[in-house]
Amino acid sequence: MQRLAVYCGANAGQDPAYAETTILLGKAMAERQVDLVYGGGRLGLMGIIADTVLAEGGRVHGVIPEMLKDLEVAHQGVTKLHIVQNMHERKAKMTDLTDAFIALPGGVGTMDELFEAWSWNALGYHNKPFAILNIAGYWDALIEFLDTMSKQGFVSAERRKHLIVSDNIDDCLDRLAAACNSETGSFTW
């Protein structure tokens, strides 16, 4: 795994654990020489992950729509800032640039990005692993709901297993890397 797309909030949230863990993830990525691919913003958890990876000597690829760049929320200090026309192009570009995806706490945009990565995988548009880093139980209710979807037959048990869920940074990164390096992988049809 050479590049990891991190989906997260443009706010830091209420629990200090979100920012603290985001910093630890950024440090772990830089230590493992894994480049960051992210939404290109300078605010909230997005800014924290980018600043941390950069401070630790890592490389950061931001992807931001023109509209958000014009609102001056773009991080100007990243290694490479890709300007795209809209959110759809942003997600497609991030998918092209990355080897795997991870979701940290965030809002509707974070959920949209995570579910698009999952659905594109299910449809065969990519074969890249995806995960939730469940910081301070942030994703507990969603994880329970996804299990309900599976029990009710809307998501197969096999498809449900494709979403890696962990509350530990090293475990999550190790599992994503193993899925990236697997010759057969759990992400094949």
C-alpha positions in Angstrom: 0.0 0.0 0.0 1.7 3.1 -1.2 -1.2 5.6 -1.1 -4.2 5.7 1.3 -7.3 7.8 0.8 -8.5 9.2 4.1 -12.1 10.4 4.2 -12.8 12.6 7.2 -14.6 15.7 8.4 -13.9 19.3 7.6 -14.6 19.9 11.3 -12.7 18.3 14.2 -15.9 17.2 16.1 -16.6 17.4 19.8 -14.4 14.6 21.1 -10.7 15.4 21.3 -10.0 11.7 20.6 -10.9 12.3 16.9 -8.1 14.9 16.4 -5.7 12.9 18.6 -6.2 9.7 16.7 -6.0 11.5 13.4 -2.6 12.8 14.3 -1.5 9.3 15.3 -2.8 8.0 12.0 -0.9 10.6 10.1 2.3 9.7 11.9 1.8 6.0 11.3 1.3 6.7 7.6 4.4 8.7 7.3 6.4 6.1 9.3 5.2 3.4 6.9 5.9 5.7 3.9 2.2 5.7 2.8 1.2 8.8 1.0 -2.0 10.6 1.9 -4.8 11.1 -0.7 -7.5 13.3 0.7 -10.1 16.0 -0.1 -7.6 18.8 -0.2 -9.0 21.0 2.6 -7.1 22.8 5.4 -9.9 22.7 8.0 -10.9 20.1 10.7 -9.7 16.5 10.6 -8.8 17.0 6.9 -6.3 19.7 7.8 -5.0 17.8 10.8 -4.3 14.6 8.7 -2.6 16.6 6.0 -0.5 18.8 8.4 0.6 15.7 10.3 1.7 13.7 7.3 3.6 16.7 5.9 5.2 17.5 9.3 6.4 13.9 9.5 8.0 14.1 6.0 5.3 12.3 4.1 3.7 13.2 0.8 0.1 14.6 0.5 -2.1 14.6 -2.5 -5.2 16.8 -2.1 -8.1 16.7 -4.5 -10.5 19.6 -4.3 -13.3 20.9 -6.5 -12.8 24.4 -8.0 -15.8 25.8 -6.0 -14.2 24.8 -2.7 -10.8 26.1 -3.8 -12.4 29.4 -4.6 -13.9 29.5 -1.1 -10.3 29.5 0.2 -10.6 26.2 2.1 -7.9 24.5 0.0 -4.7 23.5 1.7 -1.9 25.3 -0.2 0.9 23.4 1.5 0.3 19.9 0.2 2.7 18.1 -2.1 0.3 18.1 -5.0 -3.1 19.8 -5.1 -5.4 18.5 -7.9 -8.2 20.9 -8.9 -11.3 19.2 -10.3 -14.6 20.5 -11.5 -17.0 18.8 -9.1 -17.5 16.3 -6.3 -18.0 13.4 -8.7 -14.6 14.1 -10.3 -13.1 14.5 -6.9 -14.1 11.0 -5.8 -13.1 9.5 -9.1 -9.6 11.2 -9.0 -9.1 10.1 -5.4 -10.0 6.5 -6.4 -7.5 6.7 -9.3 -4.8 8.0 -7.0 -5.2 5.6 -4.1 -4.5 1.9 -3.2 -7.0 1.8 -0.3 -9.6 3.9 1.6 -10.2 4.6 5.3 -13.0 6.6 6.9 -12.5 8.6 10.1 -15.2 10.5 11.8 -17.0 12.9 9.5 -20.4 13.9 8.2 -22.5 13.3 5.1 -19.6 13.8 2.7 -17.5 11.2 4.5 -20.3 8.7 4.5 -20.9 9.5 0.8 -17.2 8.9 0.0 -17.1 5.6 2.0 -20.2 4.2 0.5 -19.2 5.2 -3.0 -15.9 3.4 -2.5 -17.8 0.3 -1.3 -20.4 0.4 -4.1 -17.8 1.0 -6.8 -16.0 -2.0 -5.4 -19.2 -4.1 -5.4 -19.8 -3.2 -9.0 -16.3 -4.0 -10.1 -15.1 -0.5 -10.9 -12.1 -1.0 -8.5 -10.6 -3.8 -6.5 -9.3 -1.7 -3.6 -9.9 -2.4 0.1 -11.8 0.1 2.4 -12.0 0.5 6.2 -13.6 2.4 9.0 -11.3 3.5 11.8 -13.8 3.5 14.6 -12.4 6.2 16.9 -14.1 6.4 20.3 -17.0 4.4 19.0 -18.0 7.1 16.5 -19.2 4.5 13.9 -20.8 2.1 16.3 -24.4 2.8 15.3 -23.6 2.6 11.6 -21.8 -0.7 12.1 -24.8 -2.1 13.9 -27.0 -0.8 11.0 -24.8 -2.4 8.4 -25.1 -5.7 10.3 -28.8 -5.3 10.3 -28.7 -4.7 6.5 -26.8 -8.0 6.1 -29.1 -10.0 8.4 -32.1 -8.7 6.5 -30.6 -9.8 3.2 -29.8 -6.4 1.6 -26.0 -6.9 1.9 -24.6 -10.4 1.6 -22.5 -11.7 4.5 -19.5 -11.8 2.1 -20.0 -8.2 1.0 -20.4 -7.1 4.6 -17.0 -8.7 5.4 -15.4 -6.5 2.8 -15.7 -3.5 5.1 -12.7 -3.6 7.4 -13.6 -2.2 10.8 -11.1 -1.5 13.5 -10.5 0.8 16.5 -6.7 0.3 16.3 -4.6 2.2 13.8 -1.9 -0.5 13.3 -4.5 -3.2 12.9 -6.4 -1.2 10.4 -3.4 -0.3 8.3 -2.0 -3.9 8.5 -5.4 -5.3 7.3 -5.6 -2.7 4.5 -2.0 -3.5 3.4 -2.6 -7.2 3.5 -5.7 -6.8 1.3 -3.8 -4.6 -1.1 -1.0 -7.2 -1.3 -3.1 -10.3 -1.5 -2.9 -12.0 -4.9 -6.4 -13.3 -4.8 -7.6 -10.9 -2.1 -11.1 -10.7 -0.6 -12.1 -8.2 -3.2 -12.2 -10.4 -6.2 -15.5 -11.5 -7.8 
